[in-house]
């Protein structure tokens, strides 16, 4: 991984209502809790969700032996937040990382808020607050040392968990100061002094994930590994058609099977819609294998409902028909599109489609729950445990204080665990068998066929360039899913989506298809499909104009116009005028910087590629991240696609907190995107998902994974997140590389349905 540039860090101010709490620990030591009130300015954790007032908090525990325990409040789903957030505190505290221990916090809204994972928000919302927690703790220890040594605080310095008097070189270890520090008044968080970035000792260094060694040894406990004394195992069978209801079932026969303790129908209840507690049949027994054997004999009569009439074939037919009609609504109209098209030197049209896809985390959905004496205790790998508690409370009629949630490490999430259907199902089953722990574990088929899918989308483009090759006209009739003018979750196209403000005659229209299939955020929601369509059609226009694809994009980015309103925001941009912070405006200069950098790193236009090999380029802005990517791919005579190499350059602001994890996140996002493009699709027939397991929904194999060259262009802008924005550009870059190699334009995904196959 390469880091380009080293500007100073810019930070945002901390709310004046911030304060710090200090508590003395029994047996010695101090516990510091930070409560940082930010009003209604926190970003939504996924595109399309409403922002809410949040309090950011964390705790530091320092014991006399000098060990510092930092409590990680956010769920760890593989994005590295359990390591990254403590790094921020530890660096400002001035301790050695080897003396830091990390503990996962349970859900506790009295101590913490914002205990969620998603939307690449952990870094931007915690970058300064967590550093201030560490700085405040350091200030208290310095004050305690000043009293103990009888010297002014200004004559003291800290390093490696030690306070040192510069003149006399006398030292006091942090562990020796905890008792005195616990008696001091906490400093004002807004006024504590933060380190100059040049003095960072942990931030900016490669730090191994705190759980990595245990994961390699098979010792890390994921949600699926939860075991409690006397625990029973459960399976929950829902209607194959989304939203269908169980009418009756052969429950007596199931209860007579070996090892089966309970079998009963659960009715739909509470909030959450298609991702809440739906009607189904619970089978509970001594072990998971026996439960599955009994499940195979289950005979359920279902009321399938209206969704049984929906299908992917029907959606495609409706989209084709709607594309020829007047749109249901106009999202944006700049200039005179029709006039510009009439006078354009070159024009192009393209119909693009991307399918429903499933999240497919390797760890299937699971939750363990026990209901006893009117109280519920839950162990769950949720990205939004507070949201899960709300759904459980609604469905079961419990009080929030009667629900305890332990946050398990997740074996992947990618947005799937933003929904908590599995949690409320386990809770509902546990309530039916009080006093006994119950682990609900989905099968792989359950997971793929009952997912809140990335919604499919249809884009019908027209565009034109003038005689000089400048892009002057653009229209996108976007056919998506929704009703009454509102799209379903993650199916929206923002009125400010690029190339808005870069083309003088620009139109976005929208038409909606009713949908009974659940949808939701999937890694880089909205952007993961939009980037494919937009960047592929830009490539078409570059080809029509006879321009090099990189140069065509650079010229387009140089034509930036000011935003007329605050409301026009791209999908995946935080804020967006929904009561959150001021929206993030796409910056053409920042994108030009990463585009030029990736062209240089990949040797764009300077390589003599063999026949059947091509290079494609694309860029996209989402979740505050600017990423440009080049893919080199080879297509054999029999249509086998081999991705030879991928080059990535990203701009995520002024600091790369953990280069090791940053590189891993980018490489993972790129490989994730390649897998989606090559063979992943969920098709709907008679209201149910056709694909059920990895034989029909393939993941990327190790032999298919190309090398991914990663570089970051460090800029002066605020630090931002990384889990999502590297994914969207790789899909169109791959498709554009296939066009360069073969002359075959890819307008529909997955590639496996385009007479292409995996190499």
Residue pairs with C-beta under 8 A, 6 or more apart in sequence:
1 659
1 662
1 663
1 710
1 711
1 712
2 601
2 710
2 711
2 712
3 656
3 659
3 711
3 712
3 714
4 597
4 649
4 711
4 712
4 713
4 714
5 713
5 714
5 715
6 714
7 654
7 714
7 715
7 716
8 197
8 654
8 716
9 197
9 654
9 655
9 719
10 654
10 716
10 717
10 718
11 127
11 128
11 194
11 718
12 128
12 718
13 190
14 36
14 128
14 129
14 132
14 189
14 190
15 36
15 37
15 38
15 39
15 190
16 190
17 37
18 34
18 35
18 36
18 37
18 129
18 132
18 188
18 189
18 190
19 35
19 186
19 188
19 189
20 32
20 33
20 34
20 35
20 133
20 136
20 186
20 187
20 189
21 32
21 33
21 34
21 35
21 186
22 30
22 31
22 32
22 33
22 140
22 181
22 182
22 184
22 186
23 30
23 31
23 32
23 33
23 182
24 30
24 31
24 179
24 182
24 183
25 31
25 61
25 63
25 178
25 182
27 63
28 63
28 64
28 178
28 179
29 61
29 62
29 63
29 64
29 178
29 182
30 60
30 61
30 62
30 140
30 178
30 181
30 182
31 59
31 60
31 61
32 59
32 60
32 61
32 133
32 136
32 137
32 140
32 186
33 57
33 58
33 59
33 111
34 56
34 57
34 58
34 59
34 129
34 132
34 133
34 136
34 189
35 55
35 57
36 55
36 56
36 57
36 129
36 132
36 189
37 53
37 55
38 53
38 54
38 55
38 56
38 125
39 53
40 51
40 52
40 53
40 579
40 580
41 51
41 580
41 581
42 51
42 52
42 53
42 54
42 114
42 121
42 125
42 580
42 581
43 51
43 119
43 121
43 124
43 125
43 574
43 575
43 580
43 581
44 50
44 51
44 119
44 121
44 574
44 575
44 578
44 580
45 116
45 117
45 118
45 119
45 121
45 383
45 384
45 418
46 118
46 119
46 415
46 418
46 490
46 520
46 521
46 525
47 119
47 490
47 492
47 521
47 525
47 526
47 527
47 571
47 572
47 573
48 489
48 490
48 492
48 521
48 525
48 526
49 119
49 521
50 578
50 579
50 580
51 574
51 575
51 578
51 579
51 580
51 581
54 113
54 114
54 125
55 112
55 113
55 114
56 112
56 113
56 114
56 125
56 126
56 129
56 130
57 73
57 111
57 112
57 113
58 70
58 71
58 72
58 73
58 85
58 89
58 112
58 130
58 133
59 70
59 71
59 105
59 111
60 68
60 69
60 70
60 71
60 89
60 93
60 133
60 134
60 137
61 68
61 69
61 70
61 71
62 68
62 69
62 137
62 141
62 174
62 175
62 178
62 181
63 69
63 175
63 178
64 175
64 176
64 178
64 179
65 175
66 99
66 161
66 173
66 174
66 175
67 99
67 101
67 175
68 90
68 93
68 95
68 99
68 100
68 101
68 161
68 174
69 100
69 101
69 102
69 103
70 85
70 86
70 89
70 90
70 100
70 101
70 102
70 103
71 102
71 103
71 104
71 105
72 81
72 82
72 85
72 86
72 102
72 103
72 104
72 105
73 85
73 105
73 112
73 114
73 115
74 81
74 82
74 85
74 114
74 115
74 116
74 117
74 122
75 81
75 115
75 116
75 117
75 381
75 382
75 383
75 385
75 407
75 409
75 410
75 413
75 417
76 82
76 104
76 117
76 211
76 409
76 410
77 117
77 381
77 383
77 409
77 410
77 412
77 413
77 417
78 410
78 411
78 412
78 413
79 117
79 122
79 665
79 723
80 209
80 658
80 661
80 664
80 665
81 117
81 122
82 102
82 104
82 209
82 210
82 211
82 409
83 102
83 207
83 208
83 209
83 210
83 658
83 661
84 122
84 123
84 657
84 658
84 661
85 122
85 126
85 130
86 100
86 102
86 210
87 97
87 202
87 203
87 207
87 657
87 658
88 126
88 127
88 130
88 131
88 134
88 203
88 657
89 130
89 131
89 133
89 134
89 137
90 97
90 100
90 134
90 202
91 131
91 134
91 195
91 200
91 201
91 202
91 203
92 131
92 132
92 133
92 134
92 135
92 138
92 194
92 195
93 134
93 135
93 137
93 138
94 134
94 138
94 158
94 159
94 160
94 161
94 201
95 160
95 161
95 174
96 160
96 161
97 202
97 207
99 161
102 210
104 407
104 409
105 111
105 112
105 115
105 407
106 404
106 405
106 406
106 407
107 115
107 385
107 386
107 389
107 404
107 405
107 406
107 407
108 115
109 115
109 386
109 400
114 125
115 385
115 386
115 407
116 383
116 384
116 385
116 386
116 387
116 418
117 383
117 384
117 410
117 413
117 417
118 383
118 384
118 413
118 415
118 418
118 521
119 521
119 574
119 623
119 721
119 724
120 623
120 624
120 625
120 720
120 721
120 722
120 723
120 724
120 725
121 574
121 623
121 721
122 721
123 657
123 719
123 720
123 721
123 722
124 624
124 718
124 719
124 720
124 721
127 655
127 657
127 718
127 719
128 194
129 189
131 194
131 195
132 189
132 190
132 192
132 194
133 189
135 192
135 193
135 194
135 195
136 186
136 187
136 189
136 192
138 158
139 187
139 192
139 193
140 181
140 184
140 186
140 187
141 158
141 163
141 174
141 177
141 181
142 153
142 156
142 158
142 163
143 153
143 181
143 184
144 177
144 180
144 181
144 184
145 156
145 163
145 165
145 172
145 177
146 152
146 153
146 156
147 180
148 172
148 177
148 180
149 156
149 165
149 170
149 172
151 165
151 167
155 165
155 166
155 167
156 163
156 164
156 165
156 166
157 163
157 164
157 166
158 164
161 173
161 174
161 175
162 171
162 172
162 173
162 174
163 171
163 172
163 173
163 174
163 177
164 170
164 171
165 171
197 203
197 204
197 654
197 655
203 655
203 657
204 655
204 656
204 657
204 659
205 658
205 659
206 658
206 659
206 660
207 658
207 660
207 661
208 660
209 215
209 661
211 220
211 409
214 220
220 409
221 408
221 409
222 363
222 381
222 408
222 409
222 410
222 411
223 363
223 366
223 367
223 368
223 379
223 380
223 381
223 408
223 409
223 410
223 411
224 363
224 364
224 366
224 381
224 411
224 441
226 366
226 368
226 379
226 408
226 439
227 439
228 368
228 370
228 437
228 439
229 437
230 436
230 437
231 368
231 436
231 437
231 438
231 439
232 261
232 284
232 285
232 286
232 433
232 436
232 437
232 438
232 439
233 284
233 285
233 286
233 287
233 288
233 291
233 438
233 439
233 441
234 282
234 283
234 284
234 285
234 291
234 426
234 429
234 438
234 439
234 440
234 441
235 282
235 283
235 288
235 291
235 292
235 295
235 440
235 441
235 442
235 443
236 266
236 280
236 281
236 282
236 283
236 425
236 429
236 440
236 442
236 446
237 280
237 281
237 282
237 283
237 295
237 298
237 300
238 244
238 278
238 279
238 280
238 446
238 450
239 245
239 246
239 278
239 279
239 280
239 300
239 302
239 303
239 304
239 305
240 302
240 449
240 687
240 688
240 689
241 302
241 304
241 305
241 307
241 308
241 686
241 687
241 688
242 274
242 307
242 450
242 516
242 517
242 518
242 687
242 688
243 274
243 278
243 305
243 307
243 516
244 279
244 302
244 303
244 304
244 305
244 307
244 308
244 687
245 267
245 268
245 279
245 302
245 303
245 305
246 265
246 266
246 279
246 280
246 281
246 300
246 301
246 302
246 303
247 300
247 301
247 302
247 303
248 265
248 300
248 301
249 263
249 265
249 281
249 298
249 299
249 300
249 301
250 297
250 298
250 299
251 263
251 264
251 265
251 281
253 297
253 299
254 260
254 263
254 283
254 294
254 295
254 297
254 298
255 261
255 262
255 263
257 285
257 290
257 293
257 294
257 297
258 290
258 293
258 294
259 285
259 286
259 287
259 290
259 291
259 294
260 283
260 284
260 285
260 286
260 290
260 291
260 294
261 284
261 285
261 286
261 433
262 282
262 283
262 284
262 285
262 432
262 433
263 281
263 282
263 283
263 284
263 294
264 281
264 282
264 432
265 279
265 280
265 281
265 282
266 277
266 279
266 280
266 281
266 282
266 425
266 428
266 429
266 432
267 279
268 276
268 277
268 278
268 279
269 276
269 277
269 394
269 395
269 396
269 428
270 276
270 277
270 391
270 392
270 393
270 394
270 395
270 396
270 424
271 390
271 391
271 394
271 395
272 391
272 394
272 395
272 419
272 420
272 421
272 424
273 518
274 452
274 516
274 518
275 419
275 420
275 421
275 452
275 518
275 520
276 391
276 394
276 395
276 421
276 424
277 391
277 395
277 421
277 424
277 425
277 428
278 421
280 425
281 298
281 300
282 425
282 428
282 429
282 432
283 291
283 294
283 295
283 298
284 291
284 429
284 433
284 438
285 291
285 294
288 439
288 441
292 443
304 687
305 516
305 687
306 516
307 516
307 517
307 687
308 686
308 687
308 688
309 686
309 687
310 515
310 516
310 517
310 684
310 687
311 684
311 685
311 686
311 687
312 355
312 356
312 456
312 683
312 684
312 685
313 685
315 456
315 481
315 513
315 684
316 353
316 458
318 479
318 513
319 353
319 458
319 479
319 513
322 328
322 479
322 511
322 513
323 351
323 458
323 460
323 477
323 479
323 511
325 511
327 477
327 509
327 510
327 511
328 485
328 510
328 511
328 512
329 485
329 509
329 510
329 511
330 507
330 508
330 509
330 510
331 478
331 493
331 494
331 495
331 508
331 509
331 510
332 495
332 496
332 500
332 506
332 507
332 508
332 568
333 506
333 507
333 508
334 500
334 503
334 504
334 505
334 506
334 507
335 504
335 505
335 506
336 505
337 473
337 474
337 475
337 505
337 506
337 507
339 505
340 464
340 472
340 473
340 504
340 505
341 347
341 462
341 464
341 473
341 505
343 466
344 464
344 465
344 466
344 472
344 473
345 464
345 465
345 466
345 467
345 545
346 464
346 465
346 469
346 541
346 544
346 545
347 462
347 463
347 464
347 465
347 473
347 544
348 461
348 462
348 463
348 464
348 537
348 540
348 541
348 544
349 460
349 461
349 462
349 463
350 459
350 460
350 461
350 536
350 537
350 540
350 745
350 747
351 458
351 459
351 460
351 461
351 747
352 458
352 459
352 460
352 461
352 532
352 533
352 536
352 537
352 747
352 748
353 456
353 457
353 458
353 459
353 747
353 748
353 749
354 456
354 457
354 529
354 532
354 533
354 748
354 749
355 456
355 680
355 681
355 682
355 683
355 749
355 750
356 453
356 454
356 455
356 456
356 517
356 519
356 681
356 682
356 683
356 684
357 453
357 454
357 522
357 676
357 680
357 681
357 682
358 447
358 448
358 451
358 453
358 454
358 680
358 682
358 689
358 691
358 697
359 412
359 413
359 414
359 415
359 416
359 451
359 452
359 454
359 522
360 447
360 448
360 451
360 680
360 694
360 697
360 699
361 410
361 411
361 412
361 413
361 414
361 416
361 417
361 447
362 411
362 412
363 381
363 410
363 411
363 412
364 441
364 442
364 443
364 444
364 446
364 447
365 416
365 417
365 421
365 422
365 442
365 446
365 447
366 380
366 381
366 422
366 426
366 439
366 440
366 441
366 442
367 378
367 379
367 380
367 381
367 422
367 423
367 425
367 426
367 427
367 439
367 440
368 378
368 379
368 380
368 426
368 437
368 438
368 439
368 440
369 376
369 377
369 378
369 379
369 423
369 426
369 427
369 429
369 430
369 437
369 438
369 440
370 376
370 377
370 430
370 435
370 436
370 437
370 438
371 427
371 430
371 431
371 433
371 434
371 435
372 434
372 435
374 398
374 402
375 402
375 403
375 404
376 392
376 396
376 398
376 402
376 403
376 404
376 427
376 430
376 431
377 404
377 406
378 388
378 392
378 403
378 404
378 405
378 406
378 423
378 426
378 427
379 405
379 406
379 408
380 388
380 405
380 406
380 407
380 408
380 420
380 422
380 423
380 426
381 407
381 408
381 409
381 410
381 411
381 413
381 417
382 388
382 405
382 407
382 410
382 417
382 420
382 423
383 410
383 413
383 415
383 416
383 417
383 418
384 417
384 418
384 420
385 405
385 407
385 420
387 418
387 420
388 405
388 420
388 423
388 424
389 400
389 403
389 405
390 400
391 420
391 421
391 423
391 424
392 398
392 403
392 420
392 423
392 424
392 427
393 399
393 400
393 403
395 424
395 427
395 428
396 424
396 427
396 428
396 431
410 417
414 522
414 523
414 672
415 520
415 521
415 522
415 523
415 525
416 451
416 452
416 520
416 522
418 520
418 521
419 452
419 520
421 450
422 440
422 442
425 440
426 438
426 439
426 440
429 438
429 440
430 436
430 437
430 438
442 450
444 692
444 693
444 694
445 692
445 693
448 682
448 689
448 691
448 692
448 693
448 697
449 688
449 689
449 691
449 692
450 518
450 689
451 518
451 682
451 689
452 489
452 518
452 519
452 520
452 521
453 517
453 518
453 519
453 520
453 522
453 682
454 490
454 519
454 520
454 522
454 525
454 528
454 529
455 480
455 481
455 488
455 489
455 490
455 491
455 515
455 519
455 529
456 481
456 529
457 478
457 479
457 480
457 491
457 493
457 529
457 530
457 533
458 478
458 479
458 480
459 476
459 477
459 478
459 479
459 533
459 534
459 537
460 476
460 477
460 478
460 479
461 474
461 475
461 476
461 533
461 537
462 473
462 474
462 475
463 471
463 473
463 474
463 475
463 537
463 540
463 541
464 471
464 472
464 473
464 541
465 471
465 472
465 541
465 544
465 545
466 472
469 545
469 546
469 547
469 552
469 555
470 555
470 559
471 499
471 502
471 503
471 538
471 541
471 545
471 552
471 556
471 559
472 503
472 504
472 505
473 503
473 505
473 506
474 499
474 503
474 505
474 506
474 507
475 506
475 507
475 508
475 509
476 493
476 507
476 508
476 509
476 533
476 534
477 509
477 510
477 511
478 493
478 508
478 509
478 510
478 511
479 510
479 511
479 512
479 513
480 487
480 488
480 491
480 492
480 493
480 510
480 511
480 512
480 513
481 487
481 488
481 491
481 512
481 513
481 514
481 515
481 519
482 488
482 491
482 512
482 513
482 514
482 515
483 512
483 514
485 512
487 512
488 515
488 519
489 519
489 520
489 521
490 519
490 520
490 521
490 522
490 525
490 526
491 519
491 526
492 526
492 571
493 508
493 510
493 526
493 530
493 571
494 526
494 568
494 569
494 570
494 571
494 573
494 576
495 508
495 567
495 568
495 569
496 563
496 568
496 569
496 570
496 573
496 586
497 508
497 530
497 534
497 570
497 571
498 534
498 570
498 586
498 620
498 621
499 506
499 534
499 538
499 556
500 506
500 508
500 568
500 570
501 560
501 561
501 562
501 563
501 586
502 556
502 557
502 559
502 560
502 561
502 588
503 556
503 559
504 561
516 687
517 684
517 687
522 528
523 669
523 672
523 723
523 724
523 727
524 531
524 572
524 622
524 623
524 669
524 724
524 725
524 727
524 728
525 571
525 572
526 571
526 572
526 622
527 570
527 571
527 572
527 620
527 622
527 623
527 724
527 725
527 727
527 728
528 673
528 676
528 727
528 728
528 731
530 571
530 620
530 728
531 618
531 620
531 622
531 728
531 729
531 731
531 732
532 677
532 728
532 731
532 732
532 735
532 749
533 732
534 620
534 732
535 618
535 619
535 620
535 729
535 732
535 733
535 736
536 618
536 732
536 735
536 736
536 745
536 746
536 747
538 549
538 552
538 553
538 556
539 549
539 616
539 618
539 732
539 736
539 739
540 745
541 552
542 548
542 549
542 552
542 553
543 549
543 739
545 552
547 555
548 605
549 616
549 617
549 736
550 595
550 596
550 599
550 604
550 605
550 617
553 595
553 617
553 619
554 592
554 595
554 596
557 588
557 589
557 591
557 592
557 595
558 588
558 592
559 588
560 588
560 589
563 585
566 577
566 582
566 583
567 576
567 577
569 575
569 576
569 577
569 583
569 584
570 586
570 621
570 622
571 622
572 622
572 623
572 724
572 725
573 583
573 584
573 586
573 621
573 622
573 623
573 624
574 580
574 581
574 583
574 584
574 623
574 624
575 581
575 582
575 583
575 584
576 583
577 583
584 624
586 621
587 626
590 626
590 651
590 715
590 717
591 619
591 621
591 626
591 628
591 651
593 626
593 651
593 713
593 715
594 619
594 626
594 627
594 628
594 649
594 650
594 651
594 713
595 617
595 619
595 628
595 649
597 628
597 649
597 711
597 713
598 604
598 617
598 628
598 629
598 630
598 647
598 648
598 649
598 711
599 605
599 617
599 628
599 630
601 630
601 647
601 649
601 709
601 711
602 615
602 630
602 632
602 647
602 709
604 615
604 617
604 630
607 615
609 615
609 632
610 634
612 634
612 635
612 636
612 637
612 741
612 742
613 632
613 633
613 634
613 635
613 644
613 741
614 632
614 633
614 635
614 737
614 738
614 739
614 740
614 741
614 742
615 630
615 631
615 632
615 737
615 740
616 630
616 631
616 633
616 732
616 733
616 734
616 735
616 736
616 737
616 738
616 739
616 740
617 628
617 629
617 630
617 631
617 733
617 736
618 628
618 629
618 729
618 730
618 731
618 732
618 733
618 736
619 626
619 627
619 628
619 629
619 729
620 627
620 725
620 728
620 729
621 627
621 725
622 724
622 725
622 728
623 720
623 721
623 723
623 724
623 725
624 652
624 653
624 720
624 721
624 725
625 650
625 651
625 652
625 720
625 721
625 722
625 724
625 725
625 726
626 650
626 651
626 652
626 725
627 648
627 649
627 650
627 651
627 725
627 726
627 728
627 729
628 648
628 649
628 650
628 729
629 646
629 647
629 648
629 649
629 670
629 726
629 729
629 730
629 733
630 646
630 647
630 733
631 643
631 645
631 646
631 730
631 733
631 734
631 736
631 737
632 643
632 644
632 645
632 646
632 737
633 641
633 642
633 643
633 644
633 734
633 737
633 738
633 741
634 641
634 642
634 644
634 741
634 759
635 641
635 642
635 738
635 741
635 742
635 756
636 642
636 759
638 757
639 755
639 756
639 757
640 756
640 757
640 758
640 759
641 678
641 738
641 751
641 756
641 757
641 758
641 759
642 759
643 674
643 704
643 706
643 734
643 759
644 706
645 706
645 707
645 708
645 709
646 670
646 674
646 706
646 707
646 708
646 709
646 730
646 733
647 708
647 709
647 711
648 666
648 670
648 708
648 709
648 710
648 711
648 726
648 729
648 730
649 711
649 712
649 713
650 666
650 710
650 711
650 712
650 713
650 722
650 725
650 726
651 712
651 713
651 714
651 715
651 717
652 662
652 712
652 719
652 720
652 721
652 722
652 725
653 714
653 715
653 717
653 718
653 719
653 720
654 714
654 715
654 716
654 717
654 718
654 719
655 714
655 719
656 662
656 712
656 714
657 719
662 710
662 712
662 722
663 710
665 722
665 723
665 726
666 708
666 710
666 722
666 726
667 708
667 710
669 723
669 724
669 725
669 726
669 727
669 730
670 708
670 726
670 727
670 730
671 700
671 705
671 708
672 700
672 727
673 727
673 728
673 730
673 731
673 734
674 700
674 704
674 705
674 706
674 730
674 731
674 734
675 698
675 699
675 700
676 731
676 749
676 750
677 730
677 731
677 734
677 735
677 749
677 750
677 751
678 698
678 700
678 704
678 750
678 751
678 752
678 758
679 697
679 698
679 750
679 751
679 752
679 758
680 697
680 698
680 750
681 691
681 697
681 749
681 750
681 752
681 753
682 689
682 690
682 691
682 697
683 689
683 690
683 691
684 690
690 696
691 697
698 758
704 758
704 759
731 749
735 746
735 751
738 744
738 746
738 751
738 756
739 745
739 746
744 754
746 754
748 754
752 758
